[in-house]
Each structure stands twice: as C-alpha cells, then as structure tokens.
Amino acid sequence: MPRLLLSCLVLAAFCLAVNAFAAPAAPADHNGGKGGDAPISVEADHMTLLEKANSVLFTGAVDARQDDVRIRTDKMTVYYTPEAKGKSSKDDKTATGADSGPKRKVEKMVCVGNVEITRGDWLGTSNEMHYLAKERQVHLIGNAKAWQGRNMVRGDKIVYYIDEQRSEVVGDGKSGRVNMTIQ
C-alpha cells in the first residue's frame, strides 16, 4: 500500500510542477482549466525512491508530459514534505471509505542536464531547472534560453514568478548582460 501512495505522490508532484510552469506568453490551458486532471506520463531509464530523503529520482533520458507541456532532462528529482507522524492508512479514508490520497506536498523539483521544457510554441532550455513550490518560482539556470516562436531571450538565469506572471533574466558571467532577439 505505501508504494501505491508513493506512486500517486510522484504523479501529483509532477502535476504540480508542470502546471506551475506556464510561461507568460505560453498558450492558454487547453484542458478547460483543469490543469492537474490531465493524464501524466513520465518515462526514464531508471526511477529510485529515496524514502528517507523524501524524494523520487528519475535518471536517464527523462521525458515527462502532461497535456501540451513536456519536460526532458537527464535527471529529475522531486522532493516532497515528510508524511505527518501518527497518521495511519485508515486516517486517509473519507466517510465513504475511499482513499483521499496522499497528504504530502511537493517542496521542489530539480532537473539537471540538458533541460528542455516546451508548451505550445514556447521553448525553454538550460543546464538546470529548479521549481520551488512554496515560493511559486521556476528557475532556469546555466545557459538559460527561452523562445516564443522566433523571438528569443538568453542569460545565465531566467526566473519565472508564477503568481505574478513575470520573468527576470540575469546576464551571463562573461559580459553580465542579457540578450534578446525579436523577429
């Protein structure tokens, strides 16, 4: 039973991360506003559950999809809050006896190596991506680039503030400047 709950947690974690990462110029939600209700598919060469570290690690050609959002990377780690002490599986039942699902929440998601995120005609690439749930931010770090159609912005780091629907681009270490191409 704990493995089943963990599988649900992994899917919920990915769902939260993917739904949170909507670029400001990305197309509207094509799922009728349901977002997290769309099926989630994660493929990788290997998955490791790290219960003591409250995380799940996917490695090797990771390819995660939900609706029109796709994240590809070499390695994806999803970190979640620890399970509350004193909770038993019967505590997770609703009045009808149905399982109400896991009570854990995603804290962050880290993707490392050849990160590529797409949604519609929006594309973001970087060496790393960090999704911070509490702060509601997505960070593309290291050779960060984002395209909307043929328009492109580049810097060392791109930070997307989800609730504010705004982004910041930080220049690279060489020139300290950002680059933007509008076509």
DOTOR-642615 format. One record per atom (N, C-alpha, C): x, y, z; residue in one letter; atom name; residue number from 1. Coordinates in steps of 0.1 Angstrom, whole numbers. Example, Ala and Ser with C-alpha at 12.3 -4.5 7.8 and 13.67 -1.06 7.14 Angstrom:
REM DOTOR-642615
{{132, -57, 78}, "A", "N", 1}
{{123, -45, 78}, "A", "CA", 1}
{{132, -33, 78}, "A", "C", 1}
{{128, -22, 71}, "S", "N", 2}
{{137, -11, 71}, "S", "CA", 2}
{{129, 0, 79}, "S", "C", 2}
//
This chain:
REM DOTOR-642615
{{8, -12, 0}, "M", "N", 1}
{{0, 0, 0}, "M", "CA", 1}
{{9, 13, 0}, "M", "C", 1}
{{20, 13, 8}, "P", "N", 2}
{{28, 26, 7}, "P", "CA", 2}
{{33, 28, -6}, "P", "C", 2}
{{36, 18, -14}, "R", "N", 3}
{{42, 20, -28}, "R", "CA", 3}
{{31, 26, -37}, "R", "C", 3}
{{18, 22, -35}, "L", "N", 4}
{{7, 28, -43}, "L", "CA", 4}
{{6, 43, -39}, "L", "C", 4}
{{6, 46, -27}, "L", "N", 5}
{{5, 60, -23}, "L", "CA", 5}
{{17, 68, -28}, "L", "C", 5}
{{29, 62, -28}, "L", "N", 6}
{{40, 69, -33}, "L", "CA", 6}
{{39, 72, -48}, "L", "C", 6}
{{34, 62, -55}, "S", "N", 7}
{{32, 64, -69}, "S", "CA", 7}
{{22, 75, -72}, "S", "C", 7}
{{12, 76, -64}, "C", "N", 8}
{{2, 87, -65}, "C", "CA", 8}
{{9, 101, -62}, "C", "C", 8}
{{18, 100, -52}, "L", "N", 9}
{{26, 112, -48}, "L", "CA", 9}
{{35, 117, -59}, "L", "C", 9}
{{42, 108, -66}, "V", "N", 10}
{{50, 111, -77}, "V", "CA", 10}
{{42, 118, -88}, "V", "C", 10}
{{31, 112, -91}, "L", "N", 11}
{{23, 118, -102}, "L", "CA", 11}
{{18, 132, -98}, "L", "C", 11}
{{14, 133, -85}, "A", "N", 12}
{{9, 146, -80}, "A", "CA", 12}
{{20, 156, -80}, "A", "C", 12}
{{32, 152, -77}, "A", "N", 13}
{{43, 161, -76}, "A", "CA", 13}
{{46, 166, -90}, "A", "C", 13}
{{46, 157, -100}, "F", "N", 14}
{{49, 161, -113}, "F", "CA", 14}
{{38, 171, -119}, "F", "C", 14}
{{26, 167, -115}, "C", "N", 15}
{{14, 175, -119}, "C", "CA", 15}
{{16, 189, -114}, "C", "C", 15}
{{19, 191, -102}, "L", "N", 16}
{{21, 204, -96}, "L", "CA", 16}
{{32, 212, -103}, "L", "C", 16}
{{43, 206, -105}, "A", "N", 17}
{{54, 212, -111}, "A", "CA", 17}
{{51, 217, -125}, "A", "C", 17}
{{45, 208, -133}, "V", "N", 18}
{{42, 211, -147}, "V", "CA", 18}
{{32, 222, -148}, "V", "C", 18}
{{21, 221, -140}, "N", "N", 19}
{{11, 231, -140}, "N", "CA", 19}
{{16, 245, -136}, "N", "C", 19}
{{26, 245, -127}, "A", "N", 20}
{{31, 257, -122}, "A", "CA", 20}
{{40, 264, -133}, "A", "C", 20}
{{46, 256, -142}, "F", "N", 21}
{{55, 262, -151}, "F", "CA", 21}
{{47, 265, -164}, "F", "C", 21}
{{41, 277, -164}, "A", "N", 22}
{{34, 282, -176}, "A", "CA", 22}
{{41, 295, -179}, "A", "C", 22}
{{48, 295, -191}, "A", "N", 23}
{{55, 308, -195}, "A", "CA", 23}
{{45, 319, -197}, "A", "C", 23}
{{49, 331, -194}, "P", "N", 24}
{{40, 342, -195}, "P", "CA", 24}
{{33, 343, -209}, "P", "C", 24}
{{40, 340, -219}, "A", "N", 25}
{{35, 341, -233}, "A", "CA", 25}
{{30, 327, -238}, "A", "C", 25}
{{29, 318, -229}, "A", "N", 26}
{{25, 304, -233}, "A", "CA", 26}
{{10, 304, -236}, "A", "C", 26}
{{6, 295, -244}, "P", "N", 27}
{{-8, 294, -248}, "P", "CA", 27}
{{-17, 291, -235}, "P", "C", 27}
{{-30, 294, -236}, "A", "N", 28}
{{-39, 292, -225}, "A", "CA", 28}
{{-40, 277, -223}, "A", "C", 28}
{{-44, 273, -211}, "D", "N", 29}
{{-46, 259, -207}, "D", "CA", 29}
{{-56, 253, -217}, "D", "C", 29}
{{-52, 242, -224}, "H", "N", 30}
{{-60, 235, -233}, "H", "CA", 30}
{{-69, 225, -227}, "H", "C", 30}
{{-69, 224, -214}, "N", "N", 31}
{{-76, 213, -207}, "N", "CA", 31}
{{-88, 219, -199}, "N", "C", 31}
{{-93, 230, -205}, "G", "N", 32}
{{-105, 236, -199}, "G", "CA", 32}
{{-103, 241, -185}, "G", "C", 32}
{{-90, 245, -181}, "G", "N", 33}
{{-88, 250, -168}, "G", "CA", 33}
{{-85, 239, -158}, "G", "C", 33}
{{-86, 226, -162}, "K", "N", 34}
{{-85, 215, -152}, "K", "CA", 34}
{{-70, 213, -148}, "K", "C", 34}
{{-61, 216, -157}, "G", "N", 35}
{{-47, 215, -154}, "G", "CA", 35}
{{-43, 201, -149}, "G", "C", 35}
{{-43, 200, -136}, "G", "N", 36}
{{-38, 188, -129}, "G", "CA", 36}
{{-46, 175, -132}, "G", "C", 36}
{{-58, 176, -139}, "D", "N", 37}
{{-66, 165, -141}, "D", "CA", 37}
{{-61, 157, -154}, "D", "C", 37}
{{-53, 164, -162}, "A", "N", 38}
{{-48, 157, -174}, "A", "CA", 38}
{{-39, 146, -171}, "A", "C", 38}
{{-39, 135, -179}, "P", "N", 39}
{{-30, 124, -176}, "P", "CA", 39}
{{-16, 128, -176}, "P", "C", 39}
{{-8, 122, -168}, "I", "N", 40}
{{7, 125, -167}, "I", "CA", 40}
{{14, 112, -171}, "I", "C", 40}
{{25, 114, -179}, "S", "N", 41}
{{33, 103, -184}, "S", "CA", 41}
{{48, 107, -181}, "S", "C", 41}
{{55, 98, -173}, "V", "N", 42}
{{69, 100, -171}, "V", "CA", 42}
{{76, 88, -175}, "V", "C", 42}
{{86, 89, -184}, "E", "N", 43}
{{94, 78, -188}, "E", "CA", 43}
{{109, 82, -185}, "E", "C", 43}
{{116, 72, -181}, "A", "N", 44}
{{130, 74, -178}, "A", "CA", 44}
{{137, 60, -178}, "A", "C", 44}
{{150, 60, -179}, "D", "N", 45}
{{157, 47, -178}, "D", "CA", 45}
{{156, 41, -165}, "D", "C", 45}
{{155, 49, -154}, "H", "N", 46}
{{156, 44, -141}, "H", "CA", 46}
{{148, 53, -131}, "H", "C", 46}
{{141, 47, -121}, "M", "N", 47}
{{135, 55, -110}, "M", "CA", 47}
{{139, 50, -97}, "M", "C", 47}
{{143, 58, -88}, "T", "N", 48}
{{147, 54, -75}, "T", "CA", 48}
{{139, 62, -64}, "T", "C", 48}
{{133, 55, -55}, "L", "N", 49}
{{125, 61, -44}, "L", "CA", 49}
{{135, 62, -33}, "L", "C", 49}
{{136, 74, -28}, "L", "N", 50}
{{145, 77, -16}, "L", "CA", 50}
{{136, 82, -5}, "L", "C", 50}
{{130, 72, 2}, "E", "N", 51}
{{121, 75, 12}, "E", "CA", 51}
{{126, 83, 24}, "E", "C", 51}
{{138, 80, 28}, "K", "N", 52}
{{144, 87, 39}, "K", "CA", 52}
{{147, 102, 35}, "K", "C", 52}
{{150, 104, 23}, "A", "N", 53}
{{152, 118, 18}, "A", "CA", 53}
{{139, 124, 13}, "A", "C", 53}
{{128, 117, 14}, "N", "N", 54}
{{115, 123, 9}, "N", "CA", 54}
{{116, 128, -5}, "N", "C", 54}
{{122, 119, -14}, "S", "N", 55}
{{123, 123, -28}, "S", "CA", 55}
{{122, 111, -37}, "S", "C", 55}
{{120, 114, -50}, "V", "N", 56}
{{120, 104, -60}, "V", "CA", 56}
{{129, 109, -71}, "V", "C", 56}
{{138, 100, -76}, "L", "N", 57}
{{148, 104, -86}, "L", "CA", 57}
{{146, 96, -99}, "L", "C", 57}
{{144, 103, -110}, "F", "N", 58}
{{143, 97, -123}, "F", "CA", 58}
{{156, 101, -130}, "F", "C", 58}
{{163, 91, -137}, "T", "N", 59}
{{175, 93, -144}, "T", "CA", 59}
{{175, 86, -158}, "T", "C", 59}
{{182, 92, -167}, "G", "N", 60}
{{184, 86, -180}, "G", "CA", 60}
{{173, 90, -189}, "G", "C", 60}
{{175, 99, -198}, "A", "N", 61}
{{165, 103, -208}, "A", "CA", 61}
{{151, 105, -202}, "A", "C", 61}
{{150, 113, -192}, "V", "N", 62}
{{137, 116, -186}, "V", "CA", 62}
{{128, 124, -195}, "V", "C", 62}
{{116, 119, -197}, "D", "N", 63}
{{107, 125, -206}, "D", "CA", 63}
{{93, 126, -199}, "D", "C", 63}
{{89, 137, -194}, "A", "N", 64}
{{77, 139, -187}, "A", "CA", 64}
{{67, 147, -195}, "A", "C", 64}
{{54, 143, -195}, "R", "N", 65}
{{44, 150, -203}, "R", "CA", 65}
{{31, 151, -195}, "R", "C", 65}
{{24, 163, -197}, "Q", "N", 66}
{{11, 164, -192}, "Q", "CA", 66}
{{4, 174, -202}, "Q", "C", 66}
{{-7, 170, -208}, "D", "N", 67}
{{-14, 179, -218}, "D", "CA", 67}
{{-4, 183, -228}, "D", "C", 67}
{{-2, 196, -230}, "D", "N", 68}
{{8, 201, -241}, "D", "CA", 68}
{{21, 205, -234}, "D", "C", 68}
{{24, 202, -222}, "V", "N", 69}
{{36, 205, -215}, "V", "CA", 69}
{{45, 193, -215}, "V", "C", 69}
{{58, 195, -219}, "R", "N", 70}
{{68, 184, -219}, "R", "CA", 70}
{{81, 189, -213}, "R", "C", 70}
{{87, 181, -204}, "I", "N", 71}
{{99, 183, -198}, "I", "CA", 71}
{{109, 172, -201}, "I", "C", 71}
{{120, 175, -207}, "R", "N", 72}
{{130, 165, -210}, "R", "CA", 72}
{{143, 169, -203}, "R", "C", 72}
{{150, 159, -197}, "T", "N", 73}
{{162, 162, -190}, "T", "CA", 73}
{{170, 149, -187}, "T", "C", 73}
{{182, 150, -183}, "D", "N", 74}
{{190, 138, -179}, "D", "CA", 74}
{{186, 133, -166}, "D", "C", 74}
{{182, 142, -156}, "K", "N", 75}
{{179, 137, -143}, "K", "CA", 75}
{{169, 147, -137}, "K", "C", 75}
{{158, 141, -130}, "M", "N", 76}
{{148, 148, -124}, "M", "CA", 76}
{{146, 143, -110}, "M", "C", 76}
{{147, 152, -100}, "T", "N", 77}
{{144, 148, -86}, "T", "CA", 77}
{{132, 156, -81}, "T", "C", 77}
{{123, 149, -75}, "V", "N", 78}
{{111, 155, -69}, "V", "CA", 78}
{{112, 153, -54}, "V", "C", 78}
{{112, 165, -47}, "Y", "N", 79}
{{113, 165, -32}, "Y", "CA", 79}
{{99, 168, -26}, "Y", "C", 79}
{{95, 161, -16}, "Y", "N", 80}
{{82, 163, -10}, "Y", "CA", 80}
{{83, 163, 5}, "Y", "C", 80}
{{72, 169, 11}, "T", "N", 81}
{{72, 170, 26}, "T", "CA", 81}
{{71, 156, 32}, "T", "C", 81}
{{77, 155, 44}, "P", "N", 82}
{{75, 142, 51}, "P", "CA", 82}
{{61, 139, 54}, "P", "C", 82}
{{58, 126, 56}, "E", "N", 83}
{{44, 122, 60}, "E", "CA", 83}
{{42, 126, 74}, "E", "C", 83}
{{31, 131, 78}, "A", "N", 84}
{{28, 135, 92}, "A", "CA", 84}
{{29, 123, 101}, "A", "C", 84}
{{35, 125, 113}, "K", "N", 85}
{{37, 114, 123}, "K", "CA", 85}
{{23, 111, 128}, "K", "C", 85}
{{22, 98, 131}, "G", "N", 86}
{{9, 93, 138}, "G", "CA", 86}
{{-2, 91, 128}, "G", "C", 86}
{{0, 93, 115}, "K", "N", 87}
{{-10, 90, 105}, "K", "CA", 87}
{{-10, 75, 101}, "K", "C", 87}
{{-21, 69, 101}, "S", "N", 88}
{{-22, 56, 96}, "S", "CA", 88}
{{-30, 56, 83}, "S", "C", 88}
{{-29, 45, 75}, "S", "N", 89}
{{-36, 44, 63}, "S", "CA", 89}
{{-51, 46, 65}, "S", "C", 89}
{{-57, 42, 76}, "K", "N", 90}
{{-71, 44, 78}, "K", "CA", 90}
{{-75, 58, 80}, "K", "C", 90}
{{-65, 67, 84}, "D", "N", 91}
{{-67, 81, 86}, "D", "CA", 91}
{{-69, 88, 72}, "D", "C", 91}
{{-65, 81, 61}, "D", "N", 92}
{{-66, 87, 48}, "D", "CA", 92}
{{-79, 83, 41}, "D", "C", 92}
{{-88, 77, 48}, "K", "N", 93}
{{-101, 73, 42}, "K", "CA", 93}
{{-111, 84, 44}, "K", "C", 93}
{{-120, 86, 34}, "T", "N", 94}
{{-131, 95, 35}, "T", "CA", 94}
{{-142, 88, 42}, "T", "C", 94}
{{-153, 96, 44}, "A", "N", 95}
{{-165, 90, 50}, "A", "CA", 95}
{{-171, 78, 42}, "A", "C", 95}
{{-168, 78, 29}, "T", "N", 96}
{{-173, 67, 21}, "T", "CA", 96}
{{-164, 55, 21}, "T", "C", 96}
{{-152, 57, 27}, "G", "N", 97}
{{-143, 46, 28}, "G", "CA", 97}
{{-133, 47, 16}, "G", "C", 97}
{{-134, 57, 8}, "A", "N", 98}
{{-125, 58, -3}, "A", "CA", 98}
{{-112, 65, 2}, "A", "C", 98}
{{-101, 61, -5}, "D", "N", 99}
{{-88, 67, -1}, "D", "CA", 99}
{{-88, 82, -6}, "D", "C", 99}
{{-85, 91, 3}, "S", "N", 100}
{{-85, 105, -1}, "S", "CA", 100}
{{-71, 109, -7}, "S", "C", 100}
{{-62, 100, -8}, "G", "N", 101}
{{-49, 103, -14}, "G", "CA", 101}
{{-38, 108, -4}, "G", "C", 101}
{{-26, 109, -9}, "P", "N", 102}
{{-15, 113, -1}, "P", "CA", 102}
{{-16, 127, 5}, "P", "C", 102}
{{-11, 129, 17}, "K", "N", 103}
{{-12, 142, 23}, "K", "CA", 103}
{{1, 150, 22}, "K", "C", 103}
{{11, 144, 15}, "R", "N", 104}
{{24, 150, 13}, "R", "CA", 104}
{{22, 160, 2}, "R", "C", 104}
{{31, 170, 2}, "K", "N", 105}
{{31, 181, -8}, "K", "CA", 105}
{{45, 182, -14}, "K", "C", 105}
{{46, 186, -26}, "V", "N", 106}
{{59, 189, -33}, "V", "CA", 106}
{{65, 201, -27}, "V", "C", 106}
{{78, 200, -24}, "E", "N", 107}
{{85, 212, -19}, "E", "CA", 107}
{{93, 218, -31}, "E", "C", 107}
{{100, 209, -39}, "K", "N", 108}
{{107, 214, -50}, "K", "CA", 108}
{{110, 203, -60}, "K", "C", 108}
{{113, 207, -72}, "M", "N", 109}
{{117, 197, -83}, "M", "CA", 109}
{{130, 203, -89}, "M", "C", 109}
{{140, 194, -91}, "V", "N", 110}
{{152, 198, -97}, "V", "CA", 110}
{{155, 190, -109}, "V", "C", 110}
{{158, 196, -120}, "C", "N", 111}
{{162, 189, -132}, "C", "CA", 111}
{{176, 193, -135}, "C", "C", 111}
{{184, 183, -139}, "V", "N", 112}
{{198, 186, -141}, "V", "CA", 112}
{{202, 179, -154}, "V", "C", 112}
{{209, 187, -163}, "G", "N", 113}
{{214, 182, -175}, "G", "CA", 113}
{{205, 182, -187}, "G", "C", 113}
{{208, 190, -197}, "N", "N", 114}
{{201, 191, -210}, "N", "CA", 114}
{{186, 193, -207}, "N", "C", 114}
{{182, 203, -199}, "V", "N", 115}
{{168, 206, -196}, "V", "CA", 115}
{{162, 213, -208}, "V", "C", 115}
{{150, 207, -212}, "E", "N", 116}
{{142, 213, -223}, "E", "CA", 116}
{{127, 212, -219}, "E", "C", 116}
{{121, 224, -218}, "I", "N", 117}
{{107, 225, -214}, "I", "CA", 117}
{{99, 231, -226}, "I", "C", 117}
{{89, 225, -230}, "T", "N", 118}
{{81, 230, -241}, "T", "CA", 118}
{{66, 231, -237}, "T", "C", 118}
{{59, 241, -243}, "R", "N", 119}
{{45, 242, -242}, "R", "CA", 119}
{{40, 250, -253}, "R", "C", 119}
{{33, 244, -262}, "G", "N", 120}
{{28, 251, -274}, "G", "CA", 120}
{{41, 255, -282}, "G", "C", 120}
{{41, 268, -286}, "D", "N", 121}
{{53, 273, -293}, "D", "CA", 121}
{{63, 279, -284}, "D", "C", 121}
{{62, 277, -271}, "W", "N", 122}
{{72, 282, -261}, "W", "CA", 122}
{{82, 271, -258}, "W", "C", 122}
{{95, 275, -258}, "L", "N", 123}
{{105, 265, -255}, "L", "CA", 123}
{{115, 272, -245}, "L", "C", 123}
{{119, 265, -235}, "G", "N", 124}
{{129, 269, -225}, "G", "CA", 124}
{{140, 259, -224}, "G", "C", 124}
{{152, 263, -224}, "T", "N", 125}
{{163, 253, -222}, "T", "CA", 125}
{{173, 259, -212}, "T", "C", 125}
{{180, 250, -205}, "S", "N", 126}
{{191, 254, -196}, "S", "CA", 126}
{{198, 241, -191}, "S", "C", 126}
{{209, 244, -183}, "N", "N", 127}
{{216, 233, -178}, "N", "CA", 127}
{{209, 227, -166}, "N", "C", 127}
{{201, 235, -158}, "E", "N", 128}
{{193, 231, -147}, "E", "CA", 128}
{{180, 238, -146}, "E", "C", 128}
{{170, 232, -140}, "M", "N", 129}
{{158, 238, -137}, "M", "CA", 129}
{{154, 235, -122}, "M", "C", 129}
{{150, 245, -115}, "H", "N", 130}
{{145, 244, -101}, "H", "CA", 130}
{{131, 249, -100}, "H", "C", 130}
{{122, 241, -96}, "Y", "N", 131}
{{108, 245, -93}, "Y", "CA", 131}
{{107, 246, -78}, "Y", "C", 131}
{{104, 258, -72}, "L", "N", 132}
{{102, 260, -58}, "L", "CA", 132}
{{87, 262, -55}, "L", "C", 132}
{{81, 252, -49}, "A", "N", 133}
{{67, 252, -47}, "A", "CA", 133}
{{62, 264, -38}, "A", "C", 133}
{{69, 265, -26}, "K", "N", 134}
{{65, 275, -16}, "K", "CA", 134}
{{66, 289, -22}, "K", "C", 134}
{{77, 291, -29}, "E", "N", 135}
{{80, 305, -35}, "E", "CA", 135}
{{72, 307, -48}, "E", "C", 135}
{{67, 296, -54}, "R", "N", 136}
{{60, 296, -66}, "R", "CA", 136}
{{69, 302, -77}, "R", "C", 136}
{{81, 297, -79}, "Q", "N", 137}
{{90, 301, -88}, "Q", "CA", 137}
{{96, 290, -96}, "Q", "C", 137}
{{100, 293, -109}, "V", "N", 138}
{{107, 283, -117}, "V", "CA", 138}
{{120, 290, -121}, "V", "C", 138}
{{132, 284, -119}, "H", "N", 139}
{{145, 289, -122}, "H", "CA", 139}
{{151, 281, -133}, "H", "C", 139}
{{154, 287, -145}, "L", "N", 140}
{{163, 281, -155}, "L", "CA", 140}
{{177, 286, -152}, "L", "C", 140}
{{186, 277, -150}, "I", "N", 141}
{{200, 281, -146}, "I", "CA", 141}
{{210, 276, -155}, "I", "C", 141}
{{220, 284, -159}, "G", "N", 142}
{{231, 280, -167}, "G", "CA", 142}
{{227, 279, -182}, "G", "C", 142}
{{232, 289, -189}, "N", "N", 143}
{{229, 290, -204}, "N", "CA", 143}
{{214, 289, -206}, "N", "C", 143}
{{207, 297, -199}, "A", "N", 144}
{{192, 297, -200}, "A", "CA", 144}
{{188, 305, -212}, "A", "C", 144}
{{178, 298, -219}, "K", "N", 145}
{{173, 305, -231}, "K", "CA", 145}
{{158, 302, -232}, "K", "C", 145}
{{150, 311, -237}, "A", "N", 146}
{{136, 309, -239}, "A", "CA", 146}
{{132, 315, -252}, "A", "C", 146}
{{124, 307, -260}, "W", "N", 147}
{{119, 311, -273}, "W", "CA", 147}
{{104, 312, -272}, "W", "C", 147}
{{98, 322, -278}, "Q", "N", 148}
{{84, 322, -281}, "Q", "CA", 148}
{{83, 324, -296}, "Q", "C", 148}
{{79, 314, -304}, "G", "N", 149}
{{80, 315, -318}, "G", "CA", 149}
{{95, 317, -322}, "G", "C", 149}
{{98, 327, -330}, "R", "N", 150}
{{112, 330, -334}, "R", "CA", 150}
{{119, 340, -324}, "R", "C", 150}
{{112, 346, -315}, "N", "N", 151}
{{118, 355, -305}, "N", "CA", 151}
{{125, 347, -294}, "N", "C", 151}
{{137, 353, -290}, "M", "N", 152}
{{145, 346, -280}, "M", "CA", 152}
{{151, 355, -270}, "M", "C", 152}
{{152, 350, -258}, "V", "N", 153}
{{159, 358, -247}, "V", "CA", 153}
{{169, 348, -241}, "V", "C", 153}
{{181, 353, -237}, "R", "N", 154}
{{191, 345, -232}, "R", "CA", 154}
{{199, 352, -221}, "R", "C", 154}
{{202, 344, -211}, "G", "N", 155}
{{210, 349, -200}, "G", "CA", 155}
{{216, 337, -192}, "G", "C", 155}
{{222, 340, -181}, "D", "N", 156}
{{227, 329, -173}, "D", "CA", 156}
{{216, 322, -165}, "D", "C", 156}
{{206, 330, -161}, "K", "N", 157}
{{195, 325, -153}, "K", "CA", 157}
{{182, 333, -157}, "K", "C", 157}
{{171, 325, -158}, "I", "N", 158}
{{158, 331, -161}, "I", "CA", 158}
{{149, 326, -149}, "I", "C", 158}
{{143, 336, -142}, "V", "N", 159}
{{134, 333, -131}, "V", "CA", 159}
{{120, 336, -135}, "V", "C", 159}
{{111, 327, -134}, "Y", "N", 160}
{{97, 329, -136}, "Y", "CA", 160}
{{89, 329, -123}, "Y", "C", 160}
{{82, 341, -120}, "Y", "N", 161}
{{74, 342, -108}, "Y", "CA", 161}
{{60, 339, -112}, "Y", "C", 161}
{{55, 327, -108}, "I", "N", 162}
{{43, 321, -113}, "I", "CA", 162}
{{31, 330, -110}, "I", "C", 162}
{{29, 334, -97}, "D", "N", 163}
{{17, 341, -93}, "D", "CA", 163}
{{17, 355, -100}, "D", "C", 163}
{{28, 361, -102}, "E", "N", 164}
{{29, 375, -108}, "E", "CA", 164}
{{30, 374, -123}, "E", "C", 164}
{{31, 362, -129}, "Q", "N", 165}
{{33, 361, -143}, "Q", "CA", 165}
{{43, 370, -149}, "Q", "C", 165}
{{55, 370, -143}, "R", "N", 166}
{{65, 379, -148}, "R", "CA", 166}
{{79, 371, -147}, "R", "C", 166}
{{88, 375, -155}, "S", "N", 167}
{{101, 368, -156}, "S", "CA", 167}
{{112, 379, -154}, "S", "C", 167}
{{123, 373, -149}, "E", "N", 168}
{{136, 381, -148}, "E", "CA", 168}
{{147, 373, -155}, "E", "C", 168}
{{155, 380, -163}, "V", "N", 169}
{{166, 374, -169}, "V", "CA", 169}
{{179, 380, -164}, "V", "C", 169}
{{188, 372, -159}, "V", "N", 170}
{{201, 376, -153}, "V", "CA", 170}
{{212, 373, -163}, "V", "C", 170}
{{221, 383, -165}, "G", "N", 171}
{{231, 382, -175}, "G", "CA", 171}
{{241, 371, -172}, "G", "C", 171}
{{248, 367, -182}, "D", "N", 172}
{{258, 357, -181}, "D", "CA", 172}
{{271, 362, -173}, "D", "C", 172}
{{279, 353, -169}, "G", "N", 173}
{{291, 357, -161}, "G", "CA", 173}
{{301, 364, -170}, "G", "C", 173}
{{302, 362, -183}, "K", "N", 174}
{{312, 368, -191}, "K", "CA", 174}
{{309, 383, -193}, "K", "C", 174}
{{298, 386, -199}, "S", "N", 175}
{{295, 400, -201}, "S", "CA", 175}
{{286, 407, -191}, "S", "C", 175}
{{279, 398, -183}, "G", "N", 176}
{{270, 403, -174}, "G", "CA", 176}
{{257, 409, -180}, "G", "C", 176}
{{255, 406, -193}, "R", "N", 177}
{{244, 412, -200}, "R", "CA", 177}
{{235, 401, -205}, "R", "C", 177}
{{222, 405, -207}, "V", "N", 178}
{{213, 395, -213}, "V", "CA", 178}
{{211, 398, -228}, "V", "C", 178}
{{207, 389, -235}, "N", "N", 179}
{{205, 391, -250}, "N", "CA", 179}
{{190, 388, -253}, "N", "C", 179}
{{185, 396, -262}, "M", "N", 180}
{{171, 393, -267}, "M", "CA", 180}
{{171, 395, -282}, "M", "C", 180}
{{164, 387, -289}, "T", "N", 181}
{{162, 388, -303}, "T", "CA", 181}
{{148, 387, -306}, "T", "C", 181}
{{143, 398, -313}, "I", "N", 182}
{{128, 398, -317}, "I", "CA", 182}
{{128, 398, -332}, "I", "C", 182}
{{120, 389, -337}, "Q", "N", 183}
{{119, 388, -352}, "Q", "CA", 183}
{{105, 389, -356}, "Q", "C", 183}
//
